[in-house]
């Protein structure tokens, strides 16, 4: 689409000039940054404005898909972002009626990992830490070269946070990277993983998490597989594709639902006002 072509051009210019002039600067300021952009609130601000600090599952899954699509666009042209976090994604402005669209911003830490011929750069033996500790990948913590796999790992921590309301390592400060790394390593173990995904659609998120861990520096991620799991997480929880977003100005707030796939087997769930019950199998 025209929007994606514009996005790709802006990424390429930004990568060369750090901040390109082809991104309009006549809109609302974002998160106190010195430049101003024509988009609305960041996903961090939207989440923090929620009473329970989490999006509904329907909004969580739709935002997850849109953010991953933006990353796929970047990776397709040979760039990685290296600072994936909710404050680096923003929605369109309500007055232009594109608040349902998510944009990735802030390419100051972006790096080209492949050229136009798809030749991947040889990884450095050691790479400086680039990212935000809360969302940084294991490779980033270990000062290894990053690749698309690492953007997607950071994306996963981000979507767990806004689905569940928090991450287990949220209490650690940015300077406590070693402790955060230990908790992320521990999150791969069954008990810690169950805790991490307790308020998420566990079966689907766990498959995404385990798939990400199979990727290596030279891997081309199977984005279609991740989209498939997000789609089926929505289907398993009876979420309609056109369900209003949490921050839709016409949507009443009903609280945050518990994902069906996180409930124990045998639980009987009644869908209020829909006239049927179902058993979690």
C-alpha positions as CSV (number, residue, x, y, z in Angstrom):
1,X,0.0,0.0,0.0
2,X,1.0,3.7,-0.3
3,X,1.3,3.9,3.5
4,X,3.7,1.0,3.6
5,X,5.9,2.5,0.8
6,X,6.0,5.8,2.7
7,X,6.9,3.9,5.9
8,X,9.8,2.0,4.2
9,X,11.1,5.3,2.7
10,X,11.1,7.0,6.0
11,X,12.9,4.1,7.7
12,X,15.6,4.1,5.1
13,X,16.1,7.9,5.3
14,X,16.0,7.8,9.1
15,X,18.7,5.1,9.2
16,X,21.0,7.3,7.2
17,X,20.2,10.6,8.9
18,X,19.0,9.4,12.3
19,X,15.8,11.5,11.9
20,X,14.6,12.2,8.4
21,X,12.7,15.3,7.2
22,X,10.2,13.2,5.4
23,X,8.3,12.5,8.6
24,X,5.8,15.4,9.1
25,X,6.4,17.5,12.1
26,X,3.1,19.4,12.6
27,X,1.4,17.2,15.1
28,X,1.2,16.5,18.8
29,X,4.4,15.9,20.7
30,X,5.1,12.4,21.8
31,X,6.4,11.4,25.2
32,X,8.4,14.6,25.6
33,X,10.6,14.0,22.6
34,X,12.2,17.0,21.0
35,X,10.7,16.3,17.6
36,X,6.9,16.4,17.1
37,X,5.0,13.9,14.9
38,X,1.5,13.7,13.5
39,X,0.4,10.7,15.6
40,X,-1.4,10.5,18.9
41,X,-0.7,8.7,22.2
42,X,1.9,6.0,22.6
43,X,0.8,2.5,23.5
44,X,2.6,3.0,26.9
45,X,0.4,6.0,27.7
46,X,-2.7,4.2,26.6
47,X,-1.9,1.3,28.8
48,X,-1.0,3.4,31.8
49,X,-4.3,5.2,31.5
50,X,-6.2,2.0,32.0
51,X,-7.4,1.4,35.5
52,X,-5.9,-2.1,35.6
53,X,-2.8,-1.2,33.5
54,X,-3.7,-3.7,30.8
55,X,-5.6,-3.8,27.6
56,X,-8.5,-6.1,27.0
57,X,-7.5,-9.3,25.2
58,X,-9.1,-8.1,21.9
59,X,-7.1,-4.9,21.9
60,X,-3.9,-6.7,23.1
61,X,-4.1,-9.1,20.1
62,X,-4.9,-6.5,17.5
63,X,-2.1,-4.2,18.7
64,X,0.3,-7.2,18.8
65,X,-0.4,-7.9,15.1
66,X,0.0,-4.3,14.0
67,X,3.2,-3.9,15.9
68,X,4.6,-7.1,14.4
69,X,3.5,-6.0,10.9
70,X,5.6,-2.8,11.4
71,X,8.6,-4.9,12.4
72,X,8.2,-7.2,9.5
73,X,8.2,-4.1,7.2
74,X,11.5,-3.0,8.8
75,X,13.1,-6.4,8.6
76,X,12.1,-6.9,5.0
77,X,14.2,-3.9,4.0
78,X,17.2,-5.0,6.1
79,X,16.8,-3.0,9.3
80,X,16.2,-3.9,12.9
81,X,14.8,-1.4,15.5
82,X,16.7,-2.5,18.6
83,X,14.5,-0.6,21.0
84,X,11.1,-2.2,20.9
85,X,8.9,-1.0,23.7
86,X,5.3,0.5,24.1
87,X,6.5,4.1,24.1
88,X,8.0,3.6,20.6
89,X,4.6,2.7,19.1
90,X,1.9,5.3,18.7
91,X,-1.6,5.4,17.3
92,X,-3.1,7.8,14.8
93,X,-4.9,10.9,16.0
94,X,-8.6,10.7,16.8
95,X,-9.4,13.9,14.9
96,X,-8.1,12.2,11.7
97,X,-10.1,9.0,12.5
98,X,-7.0,6.8,12.3
99,X,-6.6,6.0,16.0
100,X,-7.0,2.3,15.1
101,X,-3.6,2.4,13.2
102,X,-0.3,1.8,15.1
103,X,2.9,3.4,14.0
104,X,6.5,2.5,15.0
105,X,8.6,5.5,15.9
106,X,12.1,6.5,17.1
107,X,14.7,4.8,14.9
108,X,17.7,6.3,16.8
109,X,19.1,2.8,17.7
110,X,18.2,1.1,14.4
111,X,20.8,-0.8,12.5
112,X,21.1,-2.3,9.1
113,X,21.6,-6.1,9.3
114,X,21.2,-6.9,5.6
115,X,21.8,-5.0,2.4
116,X,19.4,-4.7,-0.6
117,X,20.7,-8.1,-1.9
118,X,19.6,-9.7,1.4
119,X,23.2,-10.4,2.4
120,X,23.4,-10.5,6.2
121,X,26.2,-8.6,7.9
122,X,28.7,-10.7,9.7
123,X,28.0,-10.4,13.4
124,X,30.4,-8.7,15.7
125,X,32.1,-10.8,18.4
126,X,30.7,-8.4,21.0
127,X,28.1,-5.7,20.6
128,X,27.2,-2.9,23.0
129,X,23.9,-3.0,24.9
130,X,21.3,-1.3,22.7
131,X,17.7,-1.3,24.0
132,X,15.6,-0.9,27.1
133,X,16.4,-3.4,29.8
134,X,12.7,-4.3,30.6
135,X,12.1,-5.5,27.0
136,X,15.7,-6.3,25.8
137,X,16.3,-9.8,24.3
138,X,18.7,-12.3,25.9
139,X,21.2,-11.6,23.1
140,X,21.1,-7.9,23.9
141,X,21.7,-8.6,27.6
142,X,24.6,-10.9,26.7
143,X,26.1,-8.2,24.4
144,X,25.7,-10.3,21.3
145,X,24.8,-9.0,17.8
146,X,21.1,-8.5,17.4
147,X,18.9,-9.6,14.5
148,X,15.1,-9.7,13.6
149,X,14.8,-12.5,16.3
150,X,15.7,-9.9,19.0
151,X,13.1,-7.4,17.9
152,X,10.5,-10.1,18.0
153,X,11.6,-11.2,21.4
154,X,11.3,-7.7,22.7
155,X,7.9,-7.5,21.0
156,X,6.8,-10.6,22.9
157,X,7.7,-9.1,26.3
158,X,5.8,-6.0,25.3
159,X,2.6,-7.8,24.4
160,X,2.8,-10.0,27.5
161,X,3.0,-6.8,29.6
162,X,0.0,-5.1,28.1
163,X,-2.0,-8.4,28.1
164,X,-1.2,-9.3,31.7
165,X,-0.7,-5.8,33.2
166,X,3.0,-6.3,34.2
167,X,6.2,-8.3,33.7
168,X,7.8,-10.3,36.6
169,X,10.9,-8.2,36.4
170,X,9.1,-4.9,36.5
171,X,10.5,-3.9,39.9
172,X,14.1,-3.9,38.8
173,X,15.7,-0.7,37.7
174,X,17.4,-0.1,34.3
175,X,20.8,-0.4,36.0
176,X,20.0,-3.9,37.3
177,X,20.3,-5.6,34.0
178,X,22.0,-8.7,35.4
179,X,19.0,-9.4,37.6
180,X,16.6,-8.8,34.7
181,X,18.5,-11.2,32.5
182,X,18.4,-13.9,35.2
183,X,14.6,-13.6,35.4
184,X,14.2,-13.7,31.7
185,X,16.3,-16.9,31.6
186,X,14.2,-18.3,34.4
187,X,11.0,-17.5,32.4
188,X,11.9,-20.3,30.0
189,X,11.4,-22.9,32.8
190,X,7.9,-24.4,33.2
191,X,6.9,-22.9,36.5
192,X,8.2,-19.4,35.7
193,X,6.6,-19.5,32.3
194,X,3.2,-20.4,33.8
195,X,3.6,-17.4,36.0
196,X,4.7,-15.1,33.2
197,X,1.7,-16.1,31.0
198,X,-0.9,-16.5,33.8
199,X,-3.2,-13.8,32.6
200,X,-2.5,-14.4,28.9
201,X,-3.9,-16.9,26.3
202,X,-1.3,-19.3,27.6
203,X,-1.3,-22.0,24.9
204,X,-0.9,-19.5,22.1
205,X,1.6,-17.2,23.8
206,X,3.7,-20.1,25.0
207,X,4.0,-21.4,21.4
208,X,5.1,-18.0,20.2
209,X,7.6,-17.7,23.0
210,X,9.1,-21.2,22.3
211,X,9.2,-20.5,18.6
212,X,11.1,-17.2,19.1
213,X,13.7,-19.2,21.1
214,X,14.3,-21.5,18.1
215,X,15.5,-18.5,16.0
216,X,19.2,-17.6,15.5
217,X,21.0,-14.6,14.1
218,X,20.6,-15.7,10.4
219,X,16.9,-16.8,10.8
220,X,14.2,-15.4,8.7
221,X,11.3,-15.3,11.1
222,X,8.1,-17.1,10.1
223,X,5.8,-14.1,10.7
224,X,2.8,-15.9,9.2
225,X,3.1,-18.6,11.9
226,X,3.0,-15.9,14.7
227,X,0.0,-14.2,13.0
228,X,-1.7,-17.6,12.8
229,X,-1.3,-18.0,16.6
230,X,-2.5,-14.5,17.4
231,X,-5.5,-15.1,15.2
232,X,-6.3,-18.4,16.8
233,X,-5.9,-16.9,20.3
234,X,-8.6,-14.4,19.3
235,X,-10.8,-17.2,17.9
236,X,-10.4,-19.4,21.0
237,X,-11.6,-16.4,23.1
238,X,-14.6,-15.5,20.9
239,X,-13.1,-12.2,19.9
240,X,-14.5,-10.6,16.8
241,X,-12.1,-9.1,14.3
242,X,-13.9,-5.8,14.2
243,X,-14.4,-5.5,18.0
244,X,-13.9,-1.9,19.1
245,X,-10.5,-1.0,20.7
246,X,-10.3,-0.1,24.3
247,X,-9.5,3.5,23.5
248,X,-12.3,3.8,20.9
249,X,-14.1,7.0,22.0
250,X,-17.4,5.2,21.5
251,X,-16.5,2.1,23.5
252,X,-17.8,1.8,27.1
253,X,-15.4,0.3,29.6
254,X,-16.4,-3.2,30.8
255,X,-13.2,-4.3,32.6
256,X,-10.6,-6.8,31.6
257,X,-11.6,-10.3,30.7
258,X,-9.6,-13.4,31.6
259,X,-8.4,-15.3,28.5
260,X,-10.3,-18.6,28.2
261,X,-7.1,-20.5,27.3
262,X,-5.6,-19.4,30.7
263,X,-8.4,-21.0,32.7
264,X,-8.1,-24.5,34.1
265,X,-9.4,-27.4,32.1
266,X,-13.0,-28.2,33.0
267,X,-14.0,-24.6,33.9
268,X,-17.5,-23.8,32.8
269,X,-17.8,-20.3,31.4
270,X,-21.0,-18.4,30.9
271,X,-21.1,-15.7,28.2
272,X,-23.3,-13.0,29.8
273,X,-26.0,-11.8,27.5
274,X,-25.1,-14.3,24.8
275,X,-27.2,-17.2,26.0
276,X,-24.7,-20.0,26.1
277,X,-22.0,-21.7,28.2
278,X,-18.8,-23.5,27.2
279,X,-16.4,-25.8,28.9
280,X,-12.6,-25.2,28.7
281,X,-11.1,-28.4,27.3
